[in-house]
Amino acid sequence: MTSLEKIQRATVAPPASAAVPGRHLAIELAETLKLAVPIALTQLGQIAMMTTDIALIGRLGSEAMAAAALAHTVFFVSFTFGMGLVSAVAPLAAQAFGARNPHLIRRSLRVGMWTALLMSLPMMALSFYGEPILLMLGQAPTAAHLAQQYLLGLTWSILPALWFMAIRGFMSAVNHPEPILWITLAAIPANAGLVYLLLYGAFGLPGLGLFGVGLATSIVNVGSFLAGLWFAARRRPFRKFHILGHFWRVDWKLMRQLVVIGAPISLSFLLEYGLFGAAGLLMGLISTTALAAHQIALQVAAILFMVPFGIGMAATVRVGHGIGRGDAGAVRRAGYVATSLGIVLAAMLTLAVIVSRFGIAEIFLGESTDATAELSATLLLVGSTFFIADAIQTIAAGSLRGMNDTRVPLLFAILSYWLIGFACACWLGFWTLSGAVGVWIGLSVGTAAYAVLLLLRFRLLASKLTLK
């Protein structure tokens, strides 16, 4: 019997028509915030490191910025597949925690780390062939060559980054995500200093350009993973799980379960990030200015996305806890409270971006009035139309992952991002006079469609649970 079937047979849930006590909602909100705040801050810290990299690269000019955008496109197409698989550690460990099964918690982390190791080798190979791939896709030779330099340094970060994500999922599942935040906060200044040294050269170190930026990122990721492993293995309350016990044993049965859950997540991530990556390629076909402006606006969107993404991860854990306990009412509350919280915060952040969009462009490009700065501000204004939808989709997807429901959302991603979003982006970008703005409108339409479908899916499953 699956976890979902167990919940459907549970009798602890109230009738669908019964009002959920306000006290229960308040407790759920408090527990969600307790998880979501450190997770979201961790995500913001990680994106702060990426933003620092881009800001320093931007001082080299639009061509370097465009090359960084292309490098990120190639890198994340491969990295997101591994990220999706490793993200399945959180729901597996959360359900085990709710069921009071510490042995399964340890096994969940172990199979996540083994999966990351096995997946990292082919993922690294793709990054080593970034330049010919970009040339085949019609990108400018100079930009493709610079992007390859960046990738040669960045590709070594794949395995430690995936292992760090697995540890983060484990810590979140047991209600203690704070150490990951502390590590990330320490990594921000370390990353900024190392990127500056290796990019421009100082204190006797040579300037390595974009290769230096990628190498600095890899070094910081290795350090972050080692710090996370030390916390998980040696510090309370984590050491009681003995995460390194029998680590050499590959648990093939649980690994298959992780892949069944995680593979659709990976493909959904690929479809989502692939859409934005494809949008970057479309921008490159329009102009270098459009590509540079797209990278700036996309980086801002990524910063905003980290807050609901953290809430979505908290929703996965809270829903997973309810699944593990067999508490259908808790599953329903966890999803709806997280979604409501995400909508409120996303609306506030969206308003802030609209008001400060010209200042945001200056952060990346300095006091510039050229076409890149103007277009960046315009794309931020257009992008504000999908920030809230993006928040809804990531939180609803996180709630569904807590139920181990990942296959139907994959079908939704295919429909929304590519059959709707990409088609609109191509049509508006190249068959109308909209250009870069039209591409971003297409992104907005696809994201909104995905958000609606995921919400309806969670509502359907939650209704079935509470009616039993």
C-alpha positions in Angstrom: 0.0 0.0 0.0 1.4 3.4 -1.0 1.7 6.4 1.4 -1.1 8.1 -0.5 -3.4 5.1 -0.1 -2.7 5.0 3.6 -3.8 8.6 3.9 -6.9 8.0 1.8 -8.0 5.3 4.3 -7.2 7.4 7.3 -10.1 8.3 9.6 -8.4 11.1 11.6 -9.4 13.8 9.1 -12.5 16.0 9.7 -15.3 16.1 7.0 -14.5 18.5 4.1 -17.3 20.8 5.3 -15.9 21.2 8.8 -14.1 24.4 9.5 -10.4 24.0 10.4 -9.9 25.5 13.9 -8.0 28.8 13.7 -5.6 27.5 16.3 -4.5 24.7 14.0 -3.9 27.1 11.1 -1.8 29.4 13.4 0.3 26.4 14.5 0.7 25.3 10.9 1.8 28.8 9.9 4.3 29.0 12.8 5.8 25.6 11.9 5.9 26.4 8.2 7.7 29.7 9.0 10.1 27.9 11.3 11.2 25.8 8.4 10.7 28.2 5.5 12.6 31.2 6.9 16.1 29.5 7.3 15.5 27.6 4.0 14.6 30.7 2.1 17.5 32.7 3.6 19.8 29.8 2.6 18.4 30.0 -1.0 18.8 33.8 -1.0 22.4 33.4 0.3 23.2 31.0 -2.5 21.6 33.3 -5.1 23.5 36.2 -3.5 26.8 34.4 -4.4 25.6 33.9 -8.0 24.5 37.6 -8.2 27.9 38.7 -6.9 29.6 36.6 -9.6 27.4 38.2 -12.3 27.9 41.7 -10.9 31.7 41.3 -11.0 31.5 39.7 -14.5 29.3 42.6 -15.6 32.2 45.0 -15.1 34.0 43.3 -17.9 31.2 44.3 -20.4 28.1 43.0 -22.1 30.0 40.3 -24.0 31.3 38.7 -20.8 27.8 39.0 -19.3 26.3 37.3 -22.4 29.0 34.5 -22.1 28.1 33.9 -18.5 24.4 33.6 -19.5 25.3 31.0 -22.1 27.5 29.1 -19.6 24.7 29.0 -17.0 22.3 27.7 -19.7 24.5 24.7 -20.5 25.4 24.1 -16.8 21.9 24.2 -15.4 20.4 22.0 -18.2 22.6 19.2 -16.8 22.7 20.2 -13.1 18.9 20.4 -12.7 18.5 16.7 -13.6 20.7 15.8 -10.6 19.1 18.4 -8.5 15.7 16.9 -9.1 16.8 13.4 -8.1 18.5 14.6 -4.9 15.5 16.7 -4.0 13.6 13.4 -3.4 15.6 13.0 -0.2 13.4 15.5 1.5 10.0 13.9 1.1 11.4 10.4 1.8 13.2 11.5 4.9 10.2 13.7 6.0 7.8 10.8 5.7 10.2 8.6 7.7 10.5 11.3 10.3 6.7 11.5 10.6 6.5 7.7 10.9 9.3 7.8 13.6 11.7 5.7 11.6 15.3 7.0 12.0 16.8 4.1 10.1 14.8 5.1 7.0 15.9 8.7 7.4 19.5 7.6 7.3 18.9 5.4 4.3 17.2 8.2 2.5 20.2 10.5 2.8 22.6 7.7 1.9 20.8 6.8 -1.4 20.6 10.5 -2.3 24.3 10.9 -2.0 25.0 7.7 -4.0 22.7 8.8 -6.7 24.4 12.2 -6.8 27.8 10.5 -7.2 26.6 8.3 -10.1 24.9 11.1 -11.9 27.7 13.7 -11.5 30.0 12.1 -14.1 27.8 12.3 -17.2 26.7 15.8 -16.0 30.3 17.0 -15.9 31.0 15.6 -19.4 28.3 17.8 -20.8 29.9 20.9 -19.4 33.2 20.1 -21.0 31.6 20.2 -24.4 29.8 23.5 -23.9 31.5 25.5 -26.7 30.7 23.1 -29.5 27.2 22.8 -28.2 26.7 26.5 -28.2 28.2 26.9 -31.7 25.9 24.2 -33.0 23.0 26.2 -31.5 24.1 29.3 -33.5 25.7 31.4 -30.8 28.5 33.8 -31.5 32.0 32.2 -31.5 33.5 34.7 -29.1 30.7 34.3 -26.5 30.8 30.5 -26.9 34.5 30.4 -26.2 34.2 32.7 -23.1 31.4 30.5 -21.9 33.5 27.4 -22.2 36.2 29.0 -20.0 33.6 29.7 -17.3 32.3 26.1 -17.6 35.8 24.5 -17.2 36.0 26.0 -13.8 32.4 25.6 -12.8 31.9 22.0 -13.7 33.9 20.8 -10.6 31.1 22.2 -8.4 28.5 19.7 -9.5 29.2 16.8 -7.1 29.8 18.8 -3.9 26.7 21.0 -4.7 24.5 17.9 -5.1 25.8 16.3 -1.9 25.2 19.6 -0.1 21.6 19.6 -1.3 21.1 16.0 -0.1 22.3 17.1 3.4 20.1 20.1 3.3 17.1 17.9 2.5 17.9 15.6 5.4 18.3 18.5 7.9 15.0 20.1 6.8 13.2 16.8 7.1 14.2 16.5 10.8 13.1 20.1 11.4 16.6 21.6 11.8 17.7 23.5 8.6 19.6 26.2 10.5 23.2 24.8 10.0 22.8 25.0 6.2 22.0 28.7 6.6 25.0 29.3 8.8 27.3 27.6 6.3 25.8 29.6 3.4 26.1 32.9 5.3 29.8 32.2 5.8 30.2 31.2 2.2 28.9 34.5 0.8 32.0 36.7 1.7 34.3 33.8 1.0 32.9 33.5 -2.5 33.0 37.2 -3.2 36.6 37.5 -2.1 37.7 34.4 -4.0 35.9 35.4 -7.2 37.5 38.9 -7.1 41.0 37.4 -6.6 40.7 34.8 -9.3 38.8 37.0 -11.8 41.0 40.1 -11.7 44.1 38.8 -10.0 45.5 40.2 -6.7 48.1 39.5 -4.0 50.3 37.7 -6.5 47.5 35.6 -7.9 47.0 35.8 -11.7 43.8 37.0 -13.2 42.0 34.0 -14.6 39.0 35.7 -16.1 35.8 33.7 -16.4 37.6 30.5 -15.6 38.6 32.0 -12.3 34.9 32.8 -11.5 33.9 29.2 -12.1 36.9 27.8 -10.2 36.1 30.0 -7.2 32.5 28.7 -7.2 33.7 25.1 -7.2 36.1 25.7 -4.3 33.3 27.3 -2.2 31.0 24.4 -3.0 33.5 21.9 -1.8 34.0 23.8 1.5 30.2 24.1 2.0 29.7 20.4 1.5 32.5 19.5 4.0 31.0 21.9 6.6 27.5 20.4 6.1 28.9 16.9 6.4 30.6 17.7 9.7 27.4 19.1 11.1 25.3 16.2 10.0 27.8 13.6 11.3 29.1 15.1 14.4 26.7 17.7 15.9 23.5 17.3 17.8 20.7 16.6 17.0 21.9 15.0 13.7 24.6 12.7 15.0 22.1 10.3 16.5 21.1 9.3 13.0 24.6 8.0 12.2 24.4 9.1 8.6 27.8 7.6 7.7 27.0 4.2 9.1 27.4 1.5 6.5 27.7 4.3 3.9 29.4 2.0 1.4 26.3 -0.2 1.1 24.2 0.8 -1.9 20.5 0.4 -1.0 19.3 -0.4 -4.5 15.6 -0.9 -3.4 15.3 2.5 -1.8 17.4 4.0 -4.6 14.8 2.8 -7.1 12.1 4.4 -5.0 14.1 7.7 -4.9 14.5 7.6 -8.7 10.7 6.9 -9.2 10.0 10.0 -7.2 12.9 12.1 -8.2 13.1 11.4 -12.0 9.8 13.2 -12.7 11.0 16.1 -10.5 14.2 16.2 -12.5 12.3 16.2 -15.8 10.0 18.9 -14.5 13.0 21.0 -13.5 14.6 20.4 -16.9 11.4 21.5 -18.6 11.2 24.7 -16.5 14.9 25.6 -16.6 15.1 24.5 -20.1 12.4 27.0 -21.0 14.4 29.8 -19.5 17.5 28.5 -21.0 15.8 28.3 -24.4 14.7 31.9 -23.8 18.3 32.8 -23.4 19.2 31.2 -26.7 16.3 33.1 -28.3 17.7 36.3 -26.8 21.1 35.5 -28.2 19.5 35.3 -31.7 17.9 38.7 -31.2 21.0 40.6 -30.0 23.8 40.6 -27.5 22.0 43.5 -25.7 18.9 41.4 -25.4 20.8 38.5 -24.0 22.6 40.6 -21.4 19.4 42.3 -20.3 17.7 38.9 -20.1 20.4 37.6 -17.8 20.0 40.5 -15.5 16.2 40.3 -15.3 16.4 36.5 -14.9 18.9 36.9 -12.1 16.4 39.2 -10.3 13.6 36.8 -10.9 15.8 34.0 -9.5 16.3 36.1 -6.3 12.6 36.6 -5.9 12.0 32.9 -6.6 14.2 31.8 -3.7 11.6 33.0 -1.1 8.7 30.9 -2.4 11.1 28.1 -3.2 12.1 27.9 0.4 8.4 27.9 1.4 7.8 25.1 -1.2 10.6 23.0 0.4 9.0 23.6 3.8 5.6 22.5 2.3 7.3 19.3 1.1 8.5 18.6 4.6 5.2 19.5 6.4 3.1 17.5 3.9 5.6 14.6 4.2 5.3 14.7 8.0 1.5 14.5 7.7 1.8 11.6 5.3 4.1 9.7 7.7 1.8 10.3 10.6 -1.3 9.3 8.6 -2.9 12.7 9.3 -4.9 13.9 6.3 -6.0 17.2 7.9 -2.3 18.1 8.5 -1.5 17.4 4.8 -4.3 19.7 3.7 -3.4 22.5 6.1 0.3 22.3 5.2 -0.4 22.9 1.5 -2.9 25.7 1.8 -1.1 27.6 4.5 2.2 27.5 2.5 0.5 28.6 -0.7 -1.2 31.6 1.1 2.0 32.6 2.7 3.8 32.5 -0.6 1.2 34.6 -2.4 1.4 37.4 0.2 5.3 37.5 0.2 5.5 37.3 -3.6 3.1 40.2 -4.0 5.2 42.4 -1.7 8.4 41.5 -3.5 6.9 42.1 -6.9 5.8 45.6 -5.9 9.3 46.3 -4.7 10.8 45.3 -8.0 8.4 47.4 -10.0 9.3 50.5 -8.0 13.1 50.0 -8.1 13.6 48.4 -11.5 15.9 51.1 -12.9 18.1 51.1 -9.7 18.3 47.3 -10.0 19.7 47.6 -13.5 22.3 50.0 -12.3 23.5 47.5 -9.7 24.6 45.2 -12.5 25.7 47.7 -15.1 26.8 50.7 -13.0 25.4 54.2 -13.8 24.6 53.4 -17.4 21.9 54.7 -19.7 22.7 52.4 -22.6 20.2 50.1 -24.3 21.1 47.1 -22.0 20.0 49.1 -18.8 16.8 50.3 -20.4 15.8 46.9 -21.7 16.7 45.3 -18.3 14.3 47.6 -16.6 11.6 46.9 -19.1 12.0 43.1 -18.8 11.7 43.5 -15.0 8.4 45.3 -15.4 7.1 42.6 -17.8 8.5 39.9 -15.5 6.5 41.2 -12.6 3.4 39.6 -14.2 4.7 36.1 -13.5 6.5 36.5 -10.1 3.3 35.6 -8.2 2.4 32.7 -10.5 6.0 31.4 -10.1 5.6 31.5 -6.3 2.3 29.5 -6.6 3.7 26.8 -8.9 6.8 26.1 -6.8 4.8 25.9 -3.5 2.1 23.7 -5.0 4.7 21.5 -6.6 6.5 21.2 -3.2 3.2 20.2 -1.6 2.6 17.5 -4.2 6.1 16.1 -3.7 5.4 15.7 -0.1 2.7 13.2 -1.3 5.1 11.6 -3.7 2.9 12.9 -6.5 5.4 13.8 -9.2 4.3 12.2 -12.4 1.2 14.2 -13.2 3.0 17.5 -12.5 5.6 16.4 -15.1 2.8 16.2 -17.7 1.6 19.6 -16.6 5.1 21.0 -17.1 5.3 19.6 -20.6 1.9 21.3 -21.5 2.5 24.6 -19.7 6.1 25.4 -20.3 6.6 24.1 -23.8 3.3 23.7 -25.6 2.1 27.0 -24.3 5.0 29.1 -22.9 7.7 28.4 -25.5 5.3 28.6 -28.4 4.1 32.0 -27.1 7.7 33.2 -26.6 8.7 32.3 -30.1 5.6 33.8 -31.7 5.8 37.0 -29.8 9.5 37.3 -30.0 10.0 36.7 -33.7 6.7 37.0 -35.5 5.6 40.3 -33.9 7.4 43.5 -33.1 7.7 42.6 -29.4 11.2 41.1 -29.6 12.8 40.5 -26.1 9.6 41.7 -24.4 7.6 39.2 -26.3 9.8 36.4 -25.2 9.3 37.3 -21.5 5.5 37.5 -22.0 5.6 33.9 -23.3 7.5 32.9 -20.1 4.8 34.5 -18.1 2.0 32.8 -19.9 3.6 29.3 -19.5 4.3 29.8 -15.8 0.7 31.0 -15.1 -0.7 27.9 -16.8 1.5 25.6 -14.7 0.6 27.3 -11.5 -3.2 26.9 -12.1 -2.8 23.2 -13.0 -0.8 22.4 -10.0 -3.2 24.2 -7.6 -6.1 22.2 -9.1 -4.1 19.0 -8.7 -3.4 19.6 -5.0 -7.0 20.6 -4.4 -8.2 17.4 -6.0 -5.9 15.2 -4.0 -6.5 17.1 -0.8 -10.3 16.8 -1.2 -10.0 13.0 -1.7 -7.9 12.7 1.5 -10.2 14.8 3.7 -13.4 13.0 2.5 -12.2 9.6 3.8 
